[in-house]
Amino acid sequence: MKPVTATLAVIALAVATVGLAQTTPPPPEPANQPSESSSGKADRQALMRDCMTQAQAANPSASKQDVKDQCIKQVNQQSSSQPTPHN
């Protein structure tokens, strides 16, 4: 009976660990926040792709996450310095 009890204890511990490891999804964005237009979003994605390509070519030993973090900062700076069109 001891092996069965030990097995059940290990299973219970594993289930508890998996339950604790699960993360809750982020809350939905509030509707009152302005959203980026689809063309603005496409522009940012294009800037991000270009930045990552250039940064990886210039720094092949840099980690992908470091390159991504740097490009996010750069794209955010570029998009915040550009005037927004008024329709």
C-alpha positions in Angstrom: 0.0 0.0 0.0 2.9 2.4 0.6 3.8 2.6 -3.1 0.2 3.5 -4.0 0.1 6.2 -1.3 3.4 7.6 -2.5 2.3 7.6 -6.1 -0.9 9.4 -5.2 1.0 12.0 -3.1 3.4 12.6 -6.1 0.4 13.0 -8.5 -1.4 15.4 -6.0 1.8 17.4 -5.7 2.2 17.6 -9.5 -1.4 18.7 -10.0 -1.0 21.4 -7.4 2.3 22.6 -9.0 0.7 22.8 -12.4 -2.3 24.7 -11.0 0.0 27.2 -9.4 2.2 27.6 -12.5 -0.7 28.6 -14.7 -0.9 32.3 -15.2 -4.1 34.3 -15.6 -4.6 36.0 -18.9 -4.1 39.8 -18.9 -7.2 41.9 -18.5 -8.8 43.2 -21.7 -7.9 46.7 -22.6 -10.5 49.3 -21.6 -12.6 50.5 -24.5 -11.9 54.2 -23.7 -8.2 54.0 -24.6 -7.4 55.1 -28.1 -6.4 52.3 -30.3 -3.8 52.5 -33.1 -5.2 52.6 -36.6 -4.6 49.6 -38.7 -2.2 51.5 -41.0 -0.3 52.9 -38.0 0.0 49.4 -36.6 1.3 48.1 -40.0 3.8 50.9 -40.1 5.1 50.0 -36.6 5.3 46.4 -37.5 7.3 47.3 -40.6 9.6 49.5 -38.6 10.1 46.7 -36.1 10.9 44.2 -38.8 13.4 46.5 -40.4 15.0 47.4 -37.1 15.4 43.7 -36.1 16.9 42.8 -39.4 19.4 45.7 -39.3 20.3 45.1 -35.6 20.8 41.4 -36.1 23.0 42.0 -39.1 25.1 44.6 -37.2 25.3 42.5 -34.0 25.1 38.8 -34.9 26.2 37.8 -31.4 23.4 39.8 -29.7 20.5 37.7 -28.3 17.2 37.9 -30.1 15.5 39.3 -27.0 18.1 42.1 -26.6 17.6 43.0 -30.2 13.9 43.0 -29.8 14.0 45.1 -26.6 16.2 47.7 -28.3 14.0 47.8 -31.4 10.9 48.3 -29.3 12.5 51.3 -27.6 13.6 52.7 -31.0 10.2 52.2 -32.6 8.4 53.8 -29.6 10.7 56.8 -29.8 10.2 57.2 -33.5 6.4 56.8 -33.3 6.1 59.3 -30.4 8.2 61.9 -32.2 6.1 61.7 -35.4 3.1 64.0 -35.6 -0.2 62.3 -35.8 -2.4 63.1 -38.7 -5.6 64.9 -37.9 -8.6 63.8 -40.0 
